[in-house]
Amino acid sequence: MSKIAYVFGLLLFCISLQAQQDPQFSQFEGKLMKIPIKKMKFGPSYSEAALSYDSIGFISWPKIHIPNRTIKQGFPDVTRTQGFCMLLNSTMVINEDACYEFILASDDGSILWIDNKKIIDNDRTHAMLEKRDTFKLTVGTYPIQLWYAQVYPDQYGFVFDAHYYTADCPAMPNPFPDNISRLINIESSVLFDHDSSVLSQNGKEAIDSLIIDIDRLPIKEIVITGFTDDTGTETYNLDLSLARSTILKDYFLSQFENPSITVKAYGLGEQRPIADNATEAGRKLNRRVEIAIK
C-alpha cells in the first residue's frame, strides 16, 4: 500500500470514528404554525401561547441545515414568507460518556431543549446569530425539541448541529437536573468585527440573551477567556484576546442584576487551539471566547 493510500485510509477511519462518537438523531418532525404577527413585540418569539397557534402544515426533516438566505431563496417546505414557526421533536442517542458541543443558529429565533430542559436559548428578534454550548452527557437516549420562528423577512436561517467534543471534561458537569451551562463557546465573529475589541450590536444581543438565562441562577463566578488563531504575532494575539475578554467582563458587570457575581477576564491568544490553524474553517473555530460559569 502506498503512503498516500495509507494516509487517506487513516483519514477515512478517523472521520468514521468521529461520526460514531457524534450524537445520533431521529427524524426532526413537528407542526408548522402561523404566528399572529400583530400580537408580537420585539423580543422572544416563544411562549406557552405559541403551542396553541394555528397549524398550517407539518415538517419532517432528517437534519436541520438552512444557512442564512434571503426571502427570494425561500424557506424549505414553507410557502409563507413571514409569520411562521415550528416546534420539532427528535430523539438523541449518546453512545459514550463525554462532552458534546451543540450549535444553534437562527434568524429570527430558536431554542433547544434536551430532556425538557432548556439548553440553548437563541430566541431574540435579530439577524442570523449562532450560539454554541458544551455539555457533559452520559450514555442514553434523550428527547429533543427545537423551536424556530420567522417573524419578519427578508432573511431566513435555521441550523442545528451537535458534535463529540472531548472525552475528558471534569470541569463540565452534566447539565441535568440543574440545567446550568458550565462552559459556553462563542465564535469571536458573533461578538466582534475583524481585529476589533468593540462589542458589536449582535454581540450585545447574544450576551444580553445569556445574561437573562443565568442572572437568576445560583452562580458565584464567571470566567471569560479570549482566544485567537495563530495569524499575527504572539503579542498582538495575546493583547487582542485580553482586550475582548475584558470588554465582555465590563459588559457583564454593567448588565447584571446580581452584584455578588464575580467576573474574571483572561486572554490566551493563540494558545489551546481546538482546530487546525492551517485551514480557514479551523482558524474560525479557534477565534473564540470561552465563558465558564461556576
Buried (B, 14 or more C-beta within 10 A) or exposed (E): EEEEEEEEEEEEEEEEEEEEBBBBBEEBEBBBBBBEEEEBEEEBBBEEEBEEBEEBBEBEBEEBEBEBBEBEEEBEEBEBBBBBBBBBBBEBEBEBEBBBBBBBBBBBBBBBBBBEEBBBBBBBBBEBBBBBBBBBBEEEEBEBBBBBBBBEBEBBBBBBBBBBBEEEBEEBEEBBEEBBBBBBBBBBBBBBEEEBBEBBEBBEBBBEBBBBBBBEEEBEEBBBBBBBBBEBEEEBBBBBBBBBBBBBBEBBEEBBEEEEBEBEBBBBBBBEBBBEBEEEEBBBBBBBBBBBBE
